[in-house]
Amino acid sequence: MERLKKIVRFLTTPEMLLYIFFGVLTTVVNILSFGLLRDVLRWQLLTANTLAWVLSVAFAFLTNKVFVFRSKSFAAKQVLRELTSFVGARLFSLAVDTAGMWLLVDVLTWNDWLAKILMNVIVVVINYVFSKLFIFRRPQ
């Protein structure tokens, strides 16, 4: 029971609530972009997935920097370090997302949308860990 209380306390901290909120919005950007590209424009699965990723990463960087982790520095060197670290971490999560989409849709023949939702949950967790521990960490 104590472990559950710790988890609830962690999930209800202001930072985590903001991360979840903006993570949901980032996921919406990703899924709407993917849907437009895949279902309306009939783009190939992985091409649509990659462009949806680019759009959602741009949105996520701005919201994570400004609102979630409250990185105050806008000095060019600091922003460049954060941006390159952020994009590097997101490239890793893109690889996970792409491999997962390929495995679930092309190999296991899951529905595109079910696979996309599952992969977004996995990617959100990976991205939080990288952002919190490496990208927007506060000086000791």
C-alpha positions as CSV (number, residue, x, y, z in Angstrom):
1,M,0.0,0.0,0.0
2,E,2.9,2.4,0.8
3,R,4.4,1.7,-2.6
4,L,1.0,2.7,-4.3
5,K,0.9,5.9,-2.3
6,K,4.4,6.8,-3.5
7,I,3.4,6.2,-7.1
8,V,0.3,8.3,-6.7
9,R,2.4,11.1,-5.0
10,F,4.9,11.0,-7.9
11,L,2.2,11.0,-10.6
12,T,0.5,14.0,-9.0
13,T,3.5,16.3,-8.6
14,P,3.1,19.6,-10.6
15,E,6.0,18.6,-12.9
16,M,4.5,15.2,-13.7
17,L,1.0,16.6,-14.2
18,L,2.4,19.1,-16.7
19,Y,4.4,16.4,-18.4
20,I,1.4,14.2,-18.7
21,F,-0.7,17.2,-20.0
22,F,1.8,18.2,-22.6
23,G,2.6,14.6,-23.4
24,V,-1.1,14.1,-24.2
25,L,-1.0,17.2,-26.4
26,T,2.2,16.0,-28.1
27,T,0.5,12.6,-28.7
28,V,-2.5,14.4,-30.2
29,V,-0.1,16.3,-32.5
30,N,1.5,13.0,-33.5
31,I,-1.7,11.1,-34.0
32,L,-3.5,13.8,-35.9
33,S,-0.5,14.3,-38.1
34,F,-0.2,10.6,-38.7
35,G,-3.9,10.3,-39.5
36,L,-3.8,13.2,-42.0
37,L,-0.7,11.8,-43.7
38,R,-1.7,8.1,-43.6
39,D,-5.5,8.1,-44.0
40,V,-6.2,11.3,-45.9
41,L,-3.1,11.7,-48.1
42,R,-2.4,8.0,-48.2
43,W,1.3,8.2,-47.4
44,Q,3.3,5.0,-46.7
45,L,3.2,3.9,-43.1
46,L,6.7,4.7,-42.0
47,T,6.9,7.9,-44.0
48,A,3.7,9.2,-42.3
49,N,5.0,8.0,-39.0
50,T,8.3,9.8,-39.4
51,L,6.9,13.2,-40.4
52,A,4.3,13.0,-37.6
53,W,7.3,12.4,-35.3
54,V,9.1,15.5,-36.5
55,L,6.1,17.7,-35.9
56,S,5.5,16.3,-32.4
57,V,9.2,16.6,-31.4
58,A,9.2,20.3,-32.3
59,F,6.0,20.8,-30.2
60,A,7.4,18.7,-27.3
61,F,10.8,20.5,-27.1
62,L,9.1,23.9,-26.7
63,T,6.6,22.8,-24.1
64,N,9.1,20.7,-22.2
65,K,11.7,23.4,-22.0
66,V,9.3,26.2,-21.1
67,F,6.5,24.7,-19.1
68,V,7.4,21.3,-17.8
69,F,11.1,21.4,-16.8
70,R,11.2,25.2,-16.7
71,S,14.6,25.6,-18.2
72,K,15.3,29.3,-17.8
73,S,18.3,29.8,-20.0
74,F,17.8,31.0,-23.5
75,A,21.5,31.5,-24.1
76,A,22.3,30.1,-27.5
77,K,24.9,27.5,-26.2
78,Q,22.4,26.2,-23.6
79,V,19.5,26.0,-26.0
80,L,21.7,24.2,-28.6
81,R,22.8,21.7,-26.0
82,E,19.3,21.0,-24.9
83,L,18.0,20.9,-28.4
84,T,20.7,18.5,-29.6
85,S,20.2,16.3,-26.5
86,F,16.5,16.4,-26.9
87,V,16.6,15.5,-30.6
88,G,19.1,12.7,-29.9
89,A,16.9,11.2,-27.3
90,R,13.9,11.5,-29.6
91,L,15.8,9.8,-32.4
92,F,16.2,6.9,-30.1
93,S,12.5,6.9,-29.2
94,L,11.7,7.3,-33.0
95,A,13.7,4.1,-33.6
96,V,11.7,2.3,-30.9
97,D,8.4,3.7,-32.3
98,T,9.3,2.8,-35.9
99,A,10.5,-0.7,-35.0
100,G,7.4,-1.2,-32.9
101,M,5.1,0.0,-35.7
102,W,6.8,-2.3,-38.2
103,L,6.6,-5.3,-35.8
104,L,3.0,-4.7,-34.7
105,V,1.6,-3.7,-38.1
106,D,3.7,-5.4,-40.8
107,V,4.7,-8.6,-38.9
108,L,1.9,-9.2,-36.4
109,T,-0.8,-7.6,-38.6
110,W,-2.2,-5.3,-35.8
111,N,-4.5,-2.4,-36.7
112,D,-2.5,0.7,-37.5
113,W,-4.3,2.7,-34.9
114,L,-4.0,0.2,-32.0
115,A,-0.3,-0.1,-32.7
116,K,0.1,3.7,-32.9
117,I,-1.6,4.2,-29.5
118,L,0.5,1.5,-27.8
119,M,3.7,2.8,-29.2
120,N,2.9,6.3,-28.1
121,V,2.5,5.2,-24.5
122,I,5.9,3.4,-24.6
123,V,7.5,6.5,-26.2
124,V,6.1,8.9,-23.6
125,V,7.8,6.9,-20.8
126,I,11.1,6.7,-22.6
127,N,11.0,10.5,-23.3
128,Y,10.3,11.5,-19.7
129,V,13.2,9.5,-18.4
130,F,15.6,11.1,-20.9
131,S,14.2,14.6,-20.4
132,K,14.3,14.4,-16.6
133,L,17.6,12.7,-16.1
134,F,19.7,14.1,-19.0
135,I,18.3,16.9,-21.0
136,F,16.7,19.4,-18.7
137,R,18.4,18.4,-15.5
138,R,18.9,21.2,-13.0
139,P,22.4,22.0,-11.8
140,Q,23.3,20.2,-8.5
